[in-house]
């Protein structure tokens, strides 16, 4: 083998270098943010909820007065900063609850990063260089960068979803359903339509396991909260939903809060599910449609939640995309980066088109990208 044959293609080497530079820049921003305001991350809210649960009982984790008392001196509690995640998100923070918030945030970041890279190695196709490039590229995207900035749970949710997909590929229905239930119970807004997409595609066995596991987790959550805790949770959710800044990546940004935005979101979700049924023989397309359909139909969504589309893109790339599909994924990179400067409209336009392209992929695939497929 000659030296030229051993060297990677120029486009791949250039992509790796560019992605690495963006990632290093992102790490520098994480460090700067962490050192300048180490208590500002969302991790604080999960740690505070865990502290309340351990000291006052889990029925009080959604008590705003208790959250404010526990957050005294380390950050505000308001409609933009309040714990409203399902109880399992607080349970997971228990091992880190009594550490100083900066130390807990640092450990959580390392756990999240390791989980994300492990998920990527499970899903991303191609050589080590291709995998490294796609991981670095994903970490450089604003929604993913922002999730690590905040100490959010999106990376762990992606890891659980990746395990679920891999188990589905192996036809291991029960573990696939359990992993999906764990992801759902951490951040339901990131995968709400995925179980329905799998069900309409005829994959009912993992959904039975999902229902049983989710039912057990839901029952334990309800028992831990009691009537008072559930009432407080619903009250907190109403507070959060009443703040328009909590839905920057939904169609209410374009159409305002009202029936028009709701109609668009319902139509996009229904379209994704319809195409999941149409392409039911393709697990990659069904899974991707479940995720992008969730994002497009959401009524509550933050910038970091959009990072879950990275997993959908990896799965599509693994199957070898058509030229049109690949070009649209490249356009998605630009749309994701524009969110960083307060421009969500390109992403809101990109998502519906991607739903269409996913539905058309078996037709579009008739003209594959030979060079890309060779690399993957």
Secondary structure by P-SEA (a helix, b strand, c coil): cccccccccaaaaaaaaaaaaaaaaaaaaaaaaaaacccccaaaaaaaaaaaaacccccccccaaaaaaaacccccccccccccccaaaaaaacccccccaaaaaaaaaaaaaaaaaaaaaacccccaaaaaaaaaaaaacaaaaaaaaaccaaaaaaaaaaaaaaaaaacccaaaaaaaaaaaaaccccccaaaaaaaaaccaaaaaaaaaaaaaaaaaaaaaccaaaaaaaaaaaaaaaaccccccccccccccccaaaaaaaaaaaaaaaaaaaaacccaaaaaaaaaaaaaaacccccccccccaaaaaaaaaaacccaaaaaaaaaaaaaaaacccccaaaaaaaaaaaaaaaaacccccccccaaaaaac
